[in-house]
Amino acid sequence: MNKKVAIVTGASSGIGKATAIHLNKVGYTVFAGSRRIEQMRDLEEIGIQILKLDVTDEKSNQDFVDFVRSTSSSIDVIVNSAGYGSLGAIEDVPLQEARNQFDVNVFGAMNLTQLILPIMRKQKSGKIINVSSVGGQIYSPLGGWYYASKHALETLSDTLRNELKPFGIDVIIIEPGGTDTGWQKVANETMKKSTPNNSAYRKLVEGFAAISSDNYATSPDKIASLILKSIKVKKPKTRYQPSFQETMIILAARKLPYKLFDRVIEGQMKSMMK
């Protein structure tokens, strides 16, 4: 009996690495991709196939999929976990930095998905897991460009879900909040460095960096377990959040009137600006 095949991007760290390990443990043949191949050597040691992959490069994506197809007769799961995010006021963030986020989070994920869809349609089955964020359904100061990329990813995922239903392919969105990978600390430091001292948003940036941390973040293992759960379910939900907190944040954003949600955000901003 042939083992099921899974592709995982962004597998050099965090959610991607944890997901690759979880899928390997339950018997999948896993192809893990990342630009930082040296950081995946531990995956290779447990039997996972590691490949250099830059999702923003169409040739890299094609070469990756061609290799998987040359060794496997099916592709049963793809986990688009490669992600890139940085924070800052919309006015201060250079457009190239904004484009970089869309290149990874949107165009990279969708290009890989385009390449594997003919295979999944032919076999009339497959699971596409797109790792988004609670930011894919909300908005808040300093997260505009990153959240916009996740909103775009979720809209494309919803569209794909409807387009692919006749072919037996499921599209699933994972919406973590903070993840315990040190991302928040790095993002805060980068944001402070890239925000000019005379910026109109400097005080807001410093206030946000002072109160935000990874202390209450979800572990990559917990998110990987959630991804595995969504894969195993015969009729998966459209979206999964790792905790009650993320579910409530999204529910508030979707159900509260915009003006009321704005007032909630304004209250948070005032506390940051003190």
N, C-alpha and C positions, 0 to 999 in steps of 0.2 A: 504494500500500500504506500503510495507516494505521500510524503509529508506536505502539509500546507506551507505556502511560501509567503513571507511577509517582508516588506520593504520599510525601513525606518530611516528617516532623515534627521539631521541634527543629532547624531548618535554619539558624539564625542563627550557629551556631558548632559546633566540635568534630566529632563523628561525623556528625551530621545534615548539616552543611554539606558535609563531604567526600564523603558519600554522594550528595548531590544533584549535585555536580560530576561524580562518576564516572558516574552514570547518564546525565547529559546528554551526556557525552563518547561514550558507546557508542550514542547515538541515541534514548534515551527522551524522551518529552515529560514533563517533571518539574514537578510542583506542589509548591512548598516552603512550609511553614508555620511560623510562629513568632510569639510575642508581640512580638518586637523586629524589626519589619519593616525599620527603617533599617539593621540589620546584615546584611540580605540584598540590598542594592542591587547588590553585586558579582555576585550570582547572576543578577539581572535583566539585567545587562549582557551575560551570555553566553547569554541566551535562555531562562532558567528563569523560570517563572511564580511570582511570590512573592505570598503572601497572609498577612494577619494571622490568627493562629490561637492561641487559648487552649484547650488540650485539656481543661482543667477546667471549661469552659463548654459545656454541651450545645448551646446555640444557635450558638455559634462553630463547633463541629464540624459541625453540620448545614449551616450556611451554606457552610462550606468544601467539603463533599462536594457540595452542590447546585451550586456553581460549577463544580467539576470535571465533574460530569455534564452541565452545560449546554454544555460545550465539547468533551467527549470521549464516545465511544460505549462505551469500556471503561475499567476500572481493573485493571491487570495486576499491580501491585506496590504494597504499602504498607509503608513502613519506619517503625515506631513508635520513633523515636529520642529524642523529647522525654523528658527525665528530670530528676529533682530528688532531691538527696540531701544529708543533713546527718548529722553524727556526734555521739555523746555517749552517756553512760550512760543506760539506759532510765529510771532513776529521775529523772534531771535533765532529760530532753527533754520540753518541754511537749506535751501531747496534740495541740494544734493543729498543731504542727510535724510530729508523726507523721502526722496526717491529710493535711497538705499533700503529703507524700511519696506516700501512697497515692493521692491525688487525681490526681497527674500520672502516676506510674509504673504504676498499675493501672487506675483507673476511666477516666482520660482515654484511655489506649491502647485499652481495651476498648470504650469508647463509639464511638470512630472505627471500630474494627473492625466493630462491630455495623452501622454505617451503610453500610459498603462490601460487606458479605457478600451481600446480595441481588443486587448487580451481579455479583460473582464467581460466585455459584451459577448465575445465569442463563447466564453465558458458559462455565461448567463449567471454569474455570481461574483461577489466581491464586496469588500468593505473598505471605504475610504474614510480615514479618520483625520480630521483637520484640527490641529491644536490651536485654538484661538485664545481668548482671555475674557474675563468679565468685561474688559474694555471693549469687547465686540458688541456690547449692547448698552453701554453707558457713555457718558462724557464727563470730563472734569478738566480743570485748568492744568496745564503743563503736560498733558497726555495727548494732545490733539492729533499729532501726526501718527503716533503709534496706535492710538485707538481707531483712527480712520482706516489704517491698514487692516485692523482686525474686523471692523465693520464690513469692509469690502470682502474679506475672506468669508465672513458669515453669509453675506448676500449671495456670493458665488456658490457657497455650499448648499444653501437653500434651493437655488436654481438647479444645481446639479442633482439634488435629491429628487426633484420632480422630473427632470429629464431622464434620469437613469432608472427610475422605478420600474418601467416596463422590461428592463433587462435584468432584474433581480439583483441590482447593486445598491447597497446601503451607503448613505453619506451621513457621517456622524460628526458633531461639533463638540469639542471638549473646551470648557470654559474655566480654567483655573483663575484664582486671584493671585496673590503673591506666592511665589514658589521658593522653597528654601535652597537656593543655589547661589546666594550672594549677589543675585542680579540687582536687587534694589540698591544695595550699597554702591555698586559700581555705577549704576545709572545715576544715582545722586551726585557722585563725585564728578562724573562726566558732565552732567548738567550744570554744576556750579562752575566748572572750568570753561564751559562754552558760553556761559551767560556773561556779557560784559558787565563790569562793575557799575557802569552808569546806566544799565538797563532799567527801564521802568518796572520790570518784573523781578529785579534782583532780590528785594525783600521777600517776595512770595517764594522764590526759588530757595532761598536760605531757610525760610520757615518750613517749607515742605520737606526739605532734606533733614531738618532737625527732628521732625516728628515721625517720619516714615522709616521703616526698618523691615528686616526679614524675620523679626521675632515671632510673628504669628503666621508665617507662611506655611504652606502645605509642602510636605516632602515629595520629591520626585517619585519615590516608590508608591506613595498613595495615589498619585495621579496615574502612574503606569498601571496600577491595579484597576483603576476605574476604566482606563482604556481597554484593558483585557476583558473586563466585564462587558463593556459595550460591544466588543467583538463577538463574545460568546452568545449573547442574547439573540434569539431568533428574530424578534421584531424590536430592534433598538429604538430608543427615544431619539429625537432629533438633536438634543443637547444634554450634556451632563456637566454638573458642577461638583467639585470634590467635597464641598461642605455646605452646611446650612447657611453659613454666613454669605457665601457667594450667591446662593439661591435667593436670599433675601435682598441682596444688593440689586440683582437683576430684576427681581419682582418689583422693587420700589421704582427703578428706572422706567419700567414698562407700564406701570399702573398709575403712578402719580402724575398729575398734570405737569407740564413742562415748567410752568412758573413756580410751582411748589417745589419741584426737584431743584430748580435754580436756587431757591431760598436755602435749601439744605446745603448746597455747595457753597453759597455765600457765607453761611455760618462756619463752614470748615475753613474757608479762606480767611475770615476774620481771626480765627484762632491761630492760624499760621502767621499772620501779619503782626501779632502782638509782640 
